Amino acid sequence: MEIKFEHIEYLYLLFSIPVILTLMITYIRWQKRASAIFADDLLMKELSKSKSSRRKNIKYSITILVLFFIILGLSNPKLGSDLEEIKREGIEIVIALDLSNSMLCEDIKPSRLTRSKQAISDLIDKLDGDKIGLVIFAGDAFIQLPITSDYSIAKMFLSTINTQTIEIQGTDFSLAIEKSVDCFNFQNELNKSIIIITDGEDHEHGAIESAQKAAEKGVFIHTLSVGLEKGGLIPELNDKGKKTGKHKTDSKGITVVTKPNYSFLEELANNGNGENINANNSRLGLEKLFKEIKKIEKKEVSSVVFTNYTSRFQWFLTIAFSLIILDLIILGKKNKTLTINKFRVK
């Protein structure tokens, strides 16, 4: 049995739960401090005799659970119950995205990085039968998403990344290529391609050699260069990822102007049996990229996948509704004490 989400974007709302929980705790503490100002401990104890802090906490917990299950319901989880062998034609593609600070440059609007993410999203929309993975790199490189056929998951991972995702700055193309190669399953017969999206600036040594080694394994390497030839400034960000209004400067205090390195990216692609494509015009860049991808022979492979997915959103919304009813039933006050057959019941 396999689960997938029809509207996976709603799962981002789960990040609001810790915020709401923090606000609840802050409110409870504020209530206690405010009460202490108007009454001493003895008076507060007398006034609070009928109140149940335990029940209040239960009601707060129910509120959090209601929100959790409503979010899951909105995302519409689907369960696949049947296994079926499917034959498809495609290739394995790993996109290596540059997250160095120079990608924040706004010489192409809204920025090099934003334009790159838009291009990747458009690419994912046009894939059919291909598998895709995502590697992010700067001074270091990581496999952000192993190769998958689930395009919605790929888009979700793509939307979460920014230049602060990687702490070590710089641009290590060699490591990016090696991590991308590690994503591939060389046991299958699918052809493989790496698409490096970058401005090509500040490259380390060894990138050409890594591209040649990947090409020897049958991997095609294409580069998508972003950024205008005249270059631009790099905006500084604060700890929250917001622009400060200032721009990056070097050790001498001179404002840095970042320019794409087209010649290097062309050399890198040539050594990887691919081509360098200018992606400043996202539409034209993608059209040329698709032509290059189509040149790669697609082979038919069979795989066993789950089918016959059934929506289960009603489960979670039913649980949420039941919890709302429970919340209305539970009062924030203690029940009156009753005496029945010598047993005291509260």
C-alpha positions as CSV (number, residue, x, y, z in Angstrom):
1,M,0.0,0.0,0.0
2,E,1.3,3.5,-0.9
3,I,0.2,6.9,0.0
4,K,0.4,10.1,-2.0
5,F,-1.1,13.6,-1.6
6,E,-3.3,15.2,-4.3
7,H,-2.7,18.7,-3.0
8,I,0.7,18.4,-1.4
9,E,1.1,22.2,-1.1
10,Y,-1.4,22.3,1.8
11,L,1.1,20.4,3.9
12,Y,3.1,23.6,4.2
13,L,0.4,24.7,6.6
14,L,1.8,22.2,9.1
15,F,4.6,24.7,9.8
16,S,2.0,26.9,11.3
17,I,1.3,24.4,14.1
18,P,4.5,25.1,16.1
19,V,3.7,28.9,15.8
20,I,0.2,28.5,17.1
21,L,1.4,26.2,19.9
22,T,4.0,28.9,20.9
23,L,1.3,31.6,20.9
24,M,-0.9,29.4,23.1
25,I,1.8,28.9,25.6
26,T,2.6,32.6,25.6
27,Y,-1.1,33.4,26.1
28,I,-1.4,31.0,29.1
29,R,1.7,32.5,30.7
30,W,0.4,36.1,30.1
31,Q,-2.9,35.1,31.8
32,K,-1.1,33.9,34.9
33,R,1.0,37.0,35.1
34,A,-2.0,39.3,34.6
35,S,-4.0,37.4,37.3
36,A,-1.1,37.7,39.8
37,I,-1.2,41.5,39.4
38,F,-4.9,41.8,40.5
39,A,-5.0,39.1,43.3
40,D,-2.7,37.4,45.7
41,D,-2.2,33.6,45.7
42,L,-4.9,32.9,48.3
43,L,-7.5,34.9,46.5
44,M,-6.6,33.4,43.1
45,K,-6.8,29.9,44.7
46,E,-10.3,30.6,45.9
47,L,-11.4,32.1,42.6
48,S,-10.0,29.2,40.7
49,K,-11.7,26.5,42.7
50,S,-14.2,25.7,39.9
51,K,-11.7,25.9,37.1
52,S,-9.8,22.9,35.8
53,S,-6.3,23.6,34.3
54,R,-6.2,20.0,33.2
55,R,-9.3,20.3,31.1
56,K,-8.1,23.6,29.6
57,N,-4.9,21.9,28.5
58,I,-6.9,19.1,27.0
59,K,-9.0,21.6,25.1
60,Y,-5.8,23.4,23.8
61,S,-4.4,20.0,22.7
62,I,-7.7,19.2,20.9
63,T,-7.4,22.5,19.0
64,I,-4.0,21.6,17.7
65,L,-5.1,18.1,16.7
66,V,-8.2,19.6,14.9
67,L,-5.9,21.9,12.9
68,F,-3.5,19.0,12.1
69,F,-6.3,16.7,10.8
70,I,-7.9,19.5,8.8
71,I,-4.6,20.2,7.0
72,L,-4.2,16.5,6.2
73,G,-7.8,16.4,4.9
74,L,-7.2,19.4,2.6
75,S,-4.1,17.7,1.2
76,N,-6.3,14.7,0.3
77,P,-4.2,11.7,1.0
78,K,-4.7,8.9,-1.5
79,L,-4.0,5.2,-0.9
80,G,-2.9,3.0,-3.7
81,S,-3.9,-0.6,-3.1
82,D,-3.2,-2.4,-6.4
83,L,0.2,-3.3,-7.8
84,E,0.5,-3.1,-11.6
85,E,3.4,-3.5,-14.0
86,I,3.9,-0.4,-16.1
87,K,6.1,0.0,-19.1
88,R,7.4,3.5,-19.9
89,E,10.0,5.2,-21.9
90,G,12.3,7.8,-20.4
91,I,15.7,8.8,-18.9
92,E,17.0,9.6,-15.5
93,I,17.7,13.3,-15.0
94,V,19.5,14.9,-12.1
95,I,19.2,18.7,-11.8
96,A,22.2,20.3,-10.0
97,L,21.2,23.8,-8.8
98,D,23.7,26.4,-7.7
99,L,22.9,28.0,-4.4
100,S,25.9,30.3,-4.1
101,N,25.3,33.9,-3.1
102,S,26.0,35.1,-6.6
103,M,22.7,33.5,-7.6
104,L,20.9,36.2,-5.6
105,C,22.0,38.7,-8.3
106,E,19.0,40.6,-9.8
107,D,20.5,41.2,-13.2
108,I,17.6,39.0,-14.5
109,K,14.4,39.6,-12.7
110,P,13.4,38.7,-10.1
111,S,16.8,37.0,-9.5
112,R,19.0,34.4,-11.0
113,L,17.9,31.8,-8.4
114,T,14.2,32.5,-8.7
115,R,14.5,32.4,-12.5
116,S,16.3,29.1,-12.2
117,K,13.7,27.6,-9.9
118,Q,11.0,28.7,-12.4
119,A,12.8,27.0,-15.2
120,I,13.1,23.7,-13.2
121,S,9.4,23.9,-12.3
122,D,8.5,24.3,-16.0
123,L,10.8,21.4,-16.9
124,I,9.1,19.1,-14.4
125,D,5.7,20.0,-15.9
126,K,6.9,18.8,-19.3
127,L,8.4,15.5,-18.2
128,D,6.6,12.3,-19.1
129,G,8.0,8.9,-18.1
130,D,11.3,10.4,-17.0
131,K,12.7,10.1,-13.5
132,I,14.1,13.2,-11.8
133,G,16.5,14.0,-8.9
134,L,17.7,17.2,-7.3
135,V,21.2,18.1,-6.1
136,I,22.0,21.4,-4.5
137,F,25.5,22.8,-4.3
138,A,27.6,25.8,-3.4
139,G,30.9,25.3,-1.5
140,D,29.5,21.9,-0.6
141,A,26.9,19.6,-2.4
142,F,24.0,17.5,-1.1
143,I,21.4,15.2,-2.7
144,Q,18.3,17.1,-1.9
145,L,16.0,14.6,-3.6
146,P,16.9,11.1,-4.8
147,I,15.7,10.1,-8.2
148,T,11.9,9.7,-8.3
149,S,8.9,9.5,-10.6
150,D,6.8,11.6,-8.3
151,Y,6.9,15.1,-9.8
152,S,4.8,16.7,-7.1
153,I,7.4,15.7,-4.5
154,A,10.1,17.2,-6.7
155,K,8.3,20.5,-6.8
156,M,7.8,20.5,-3.1
157,F,11.5,20.0,-2.4
158,L,12.3,22.7,-5.0
159,S,10.1,25.3,-3.4
160,T,11.9,25.0,0.0
161,I,15.5,25.7,-1.1
162,N,17.4,29.0,-1.0
163,T,20.9,30.2,-0.7
164,Q,20.8,29.7,3.1
165,T,20.1,26.0,2.7
166,I,23.9,25.4,2.3
167,E,26.1,27.0,4.9
168,I,29.4,26.7,3.0
169,Q,29.6,29.3,0.2
170,G,31.6,29.0,-3.0
171,T,30.9,27.0,-6.1
172,D,32.3,23.4,-6.2
173,F,31.2,22.0,-9.6
174,S,33.3,18.9,-9.2
175,L,31.5,17.9,-6.0
176,A,28.2,18.7,-7.6
177,I,28.8,16.4,-10.5
178,E,30.0,13.6,-8.3
179,K,26.9,13.9,-6.1
180,S,24.7,13.9,-9.2
181,V,26.4,10.8,-10.5
182,D,25.8,9.1,-7.2
183,C,22.0,9.5,-7.7
184,F,21.9,7.3,-10.8
185,N,21.1,3.6,-10.8
186,F,23.6,2.2,-13.2
187,Q,22.0,-1.2,-12.9
188,N,19.2,-0.2,-15.2
189,E,19.3,0.6,-18.9
190,L,18.0,4.1,-18.7
191,N,20.1,6.8,-20.2
192,K,21.2,9.5,-17.8
193,S,21.6,13.2,-17.9
194,I,22.8,15.9,-15.5
195,I,21.5,19.5,-15.9
196,I,23.7,22.0,-14.1
197,I,21.9,25.4,-13.5
198,T,24.4,28.1,-12.5
199,D,26.0,31.4,-13.3
200,G,29.4,29.5,-13.5
201,E,31.2,31.9,-11.2
202,D,33.9,31.1,-8.7
203,H,34.5,27.5,-9.8
204,E,37.0,25.3,-8.1
205,H,39.5,23.0,-9.8
206,G,38.6,19.5,-11.0
207,A,35.2,20.2,-12.6
208,I,36.3,19.3,-16.2
209,E,37.9,16.1,-15.0
210,S,34.7,15.1,-13.1
211,A,32.6,15.9,-16.2
212,Q,34.9,13.7,-18.3
213,K,34.6,10.8,-15.8
214,A,30.8,11.1,-15.8
215,A,30.8,11.1,-19.7
216,E,32.8,7.9,-19.7
217,K,30.0,6.3,-17.7
218,G,27.5,7.4,-20.4
219,V,26.1,10.4,-18.5
220,F,25.2,13.5,-20.6
221,I,25.9,16.9,-18.9
222,H,24.1,20.0,-19.9
223,T,24.7,23.4,-18.4
224,L,22.1,26.2,-18.1
225,S,23.8,29.5,-17.6
226,V,21.9,32.3,-15.9
227,G,22.9,35.9,-15.6
228,L,23.5,38.8,-18.0
229,E,27.0,39.4,-19.5
230,K,27.2,42.8,-17.8
231,G,26.6,41.2,-14.4
232,G,25.1,42.8,-11.4
233,L,25.3,43.3,-7.6
234,I,24.6,40.7,-4.9
235,P,22.1,41.8,-2.3
236,E,22.9,41.1,1.4
237,L,20.4,39.1,3.4
238,N,19.9,39.1,7.2
239,D,19.5,36.0,9.4
240,K,15.8,35.7,8.3
241,G,16.7,35.7,4.6
242,K,15.4,39.2,4.0
243,K,17.2,41.9,2.0
244,T,19.0,44.5,4.1
245,G,19.2,47.1,1.3
246,K,23.0,46.7,1.2
247,H,25.2,44.7,-1.3
248,K,28.1,42.3,-0.9
249,T,31.6,43.8,-0.7
250,D,35.0,42.2,-0.9
251,S,37.7,42.3,1.8
252,K,38.7,45.8,0.7
253,G,35.2,47.1,1.0
254,I,34.6,47.3,-2.8
255,T,31.1,46.4,-4.0
256,V,31.2,43.0,-5.7
257,V,29.9,42.7,-9.3
258,T,29.1,39.2,-10.3
259,K,29.3,38.1,-13.9
260,P,28.4,34.7,-15.4
261,N,31.2,32.6,-16.8
262,Y,29.8,31.4,-20.2
263,S,33.1,30.1,-21.5
264,F,33.7,27.8,-18.6
265,L,30.2,26.5,-18.7
266,E,30.5,25.8,-22.4
267,E,33.7,23.9,-21.8
268,L,32.2,21.9,-19.0
269,A,29.2,20.9,-21.1
270,N,31.4,20.0,-24.1
271,N,33.4,17.6,-21.9
272,G,30.2,16.1,-20.6
273,N,28.9,15.3,-24.1
274,G,26.3,18.1,-23.7
275,E,25.6,21.7,-24.5
276,N,25.6,25.0,-22.6
277,I,22.3,26.8,-22.9
278,N,21.6,30.4,-22.0
279,A,18.6,30.4,-19.7
280,N,18.2,34.1,-19.2
281,N,15.1,33.9,-21.4
282,S,13.5,31.0,-19.5
283,R,11.2,30.1,-22.4
284,L,13.8,29.9,-25.1
285,G,16.3,28.2,-22.8
286,L,13.9,25.5,-22.0
287,E,12.9,24.9,-25.6
288,K,16.5,24.3,-26.5
289,L,17.0,22.1,-23.5
290,F,14.1,19.9,-24.4
291,K,15.5,19.5,-27.9
292,E,18.8,18.3,-26.4
293,I,17.0,15.9,-24.0
294,K,15.0,14.5,-26.9
295,K,18.2,13.6,-28.6
296,I,19.0,11.2,-25.8
297,E,17.6,7.8,-26.6
298,K,14.7,6.9,-24.3
299,K,14.6,3.2,-23.4
300,E,11.6,1.2,-22.3
301,V,11.7,-0.1,-18.7
302,S,9.1,-1.9,-16.7
303,S,8.4,-1.2,-13.1
304,V,5.8,-2.3,-10.6
305,V,3.8,0.6,-9.2
306,F,0.8,1.1,-7.0
307,T,-2.4,2.1,-8.9
308,N,-6.1,2.5,-8.1
309,Y,-5.6,5.4,-5.7
310,T,-8.6,6.2,-3.5
311,S,-9.1,9.5,-1.8
312,R,-9.1,9.4,2.0
313,F,-9.6,13.0,2.9
314,Q,-13.0,12.2,4.6
315,W,-11.2,10.1,7.2
316,F,-9.2,13.1,8.5
317,L,-12.0,15.6,8.2
318,T,-14.3,13.2,10.2
319,I,-11.7,12.9,12.9
320,A,-11.4,16.7,13.0
321,F,-15.2,17.2,13.2
322,S,-15.4,14.6,16.0
323,L,-12.6,16.4,18.0
324,I,-14.5,19.7,17.5
325,I,-17.6,18.1,19.1
326,L,-15.5,16.7,21.9
327,D,-14.1,20.1,22.5
328,L,-17.6,21.6,22.9
329,I,-18.6,18.8,25.3
330,I,-15.6,19.3,27.6
331,L,-16.1,22.3,29.8
332,G,-13.2,24.4,31.2
333,K,-14.7,24.0,34.7
334,K,-14.8,21.1,37.2
335,N,-18.1,19.2,37.5
336,K,-20.0,19.7,40.7
337,T,-19.2,17.1,43.3
338,L,-21.8,14.4,43.7
339,T,-22.1,11.8,46.4
340,I,-23.3,8.4,45.3
341,N,-23.1,5.4,47.6
342,K,-20.2,6.9,49.5
343,F,-18.2,7.5,46.4
344,R,-17.3,11.0,45.5
345,V,-17.5,11.8,41.8
346,K,-16.1,15.0,40.3
